Amino acid sequence: MNWLTVAWSICAGICVMLALLHILLWMKDRSKMAYLLSAVMALSAAASAIAELSLLHTQSVSAYLLIMRWQVFFVYLLLMPLLWLVSLRLDSSHRWLANLIVAIWTVALVINFVSPGNLVYENLDEITRYTTIWGEHYSHGVGPENPWNILANVAVLLILIYVIMASNKSWRRGEHKRTIVIGGSIVAFLLLGGIHSMLVDSGMLATPYMVSFAYLAIVLAMSYELVSDAVQVPMLSREIHANEKRWQDLLENVQLAVIAIDAKGCISYANPFFEKLSGYSANNLQDKQLITLLPEDEREEFRMRIEQAMKIGPRPHSQWTVICATGEERQLAWSAVRQNDSNGEFAGIIAVGADITERLTTQRELQQSQRELERLTRASMLGELASALAHELNQPLTAILSNSQAALRFMANDQVGFGELHDILEDIVRDDKRAGEVIHSMRAMLRKGEIKREQFDIKKAIDEVVTMLHNELDAQSIRVEIELPTDLPLISAGRVEIQQVLMNIILNAARAMQSTPTEQRAISIQACKDEANITLLITDRGSGIDPSDLPNIFTAFYSTKSANMGMGLAICKRIIEAHGGKICAENNPLGGAVFTFTLPVKR
């Protein structure tokens, strides 16, 4: 058995089989040019193997030269598809280098057919017979090498450079497996086949040509890559089908409205939830202008949104009102994305909407309740302030009455002198001004409007509040101890609002000390400062705060007393935070509670 014949025949047979496989794959999908190029490569490798096998057995000089000429042509047919396969599979951007290689090889192919010999041999002197180590004979030509063969060698070198550059680019994209299989196999076997062919052409090595085996390895590598893609197609198809099924299940069962609108504003898809919500069937919604489902006052804005979506894309979030088949209006909050066709042109919008009708109704009801609550809170505060006002006005009004009665008595007895009458009138004026100041302060606290910031002395503000609450505190035998540094800067805040906070905390402290022994009833007001803020600490000697209530005492409607509304401290927190400060409460280790809040200093 001639093992050389068997080996080259097997090589040719494998190449033909691979070529048929790739042709079948190409016929399944004519757009996959990689299969057609690979088939041409495989057929060329098969023809090259047959030519090499013929060279092994021919003993005619003319036949050897003719076979070598066609062998060069088969190598040309191998390398040209190889270049474009690399471009397709590794996505090379160096097309100029591929075009240069094609040009060089084309010139070499022309020289191959017009030369007296061929591209490899200028002429052939003789055919030499060699024997393998296992006793088989093969032929090898001896003659001067054609100097134009340098073109083929240069072209092979450029192919190596081209493949290496494309492989490097593919590797950087993260396509490591493809780069190793395609780029690695081409570089490795081109080096082996090219170096071996050069040595044989120059006469330095007297062995059979093995170009077909080198290219068989490359064809096998390409086949592995291409067939892997073909095998993955059914898997990807099943995965796509599964994904479509998941999306279909989602669209059919999700409790959100999903609609697709084409470029003309017509509904091209509506999921079952939207059908149920609107009361329209799928047939009624299909190709229906969405604008017909909107109220008249929203239609012009919707047209503008469609025009905007065509140019720069839809708004990511919007709100449309949908008129249902029953005439009911439903408010929906939509999120929309733009759809483009295969040319990148605007094809429509997909929108997902949540029905917020009940939520908006609840919000309106809540806002109404909040307004009512604020009215009740103001009424409750008015009652407290009216009580404080009565206490504060009692003393100046009593003094005014007493002085007036004394003046009348003096005048009735004709015993009054102008000096005494002047003093009485001055007392009446002073007490009247004091009553006016009390009324003005109370009116300021009840005045509606935004916070009016001003620079003021916090000590004076505290003194005014303590003076205002003097009668109530005195009635409960509560003393107020004010310990403030003398160098406190002015603060920048709403004076009336801060006094409201102070009054609220002080009154709460007074109520907390109802069960405290009389001699221990005291409220301490202290302060410290830093570069940006003044911190006030108000400490009482009451019963303290239940630890379970501490996290909630600044929460609206939270109260430990059934008679209270639970809004006082919540309002305090809102006022302090509106000024950029913080307020907190804690129990005093010595008994009672400590309220702390910060206020910004004058800038």
Secondary structure as UniProt FT lines:
FT   HELIX           3..28
FT   TURN            30..31
FT   HELIX           33..57
FT   HELIX           61..90
FT   HELIX           95..114
FT   STRAND          126..131
FT   TURN            133..134
FT   STRAND          137..142
FT   TURN            147..148
FT   HELIX           149..172
FT   TURN            173..174
FT   HELIX           176..178
FT   HELIX           179..184
FT   HELIX           185..201
FT   TURN            202..203
FT   HELIX           211..253
FT   STRAND          257..262
FT   TURN            263..264
FT   STRAND          266..270
FT   HELIX           272..278
FT   HELIX           282..285
FT   TURN            286..287
FT   HELIX           290..293
FT   HELIX           296..312
FT   STRAND          317..323
FT   TURN            325..326
FT   STRAND          329..340
FT   TURN            342..343
FT   STRAND          346..355
FT   HELIX           357..412
FT   TURN            413..414
FT   HELIX           418..446
FT   STRAND          454..456
FT   HELIX           458..468
FT   HELIX           470..475
FT   TURN            476..477
FT   STRAND          479..483
FT   TURN            486..487
FT   STRAND          491..493
FT   HELIX           495..512
FT   TURN            513..515
FT   HELIX           518..520
FT   STRAND          522..529
FT   STRAND          533..540
FT   TURN            547..549
FT   HELIX           550..552
FT   TURN            553..554
FT   TURN            556..557
FT   TURN            562..563
FT   HELIX           568..578
FT   TURN            579..580
FT   STRAND          583..587
FT   TURN            589..590
FT   STRAND          593..601
//
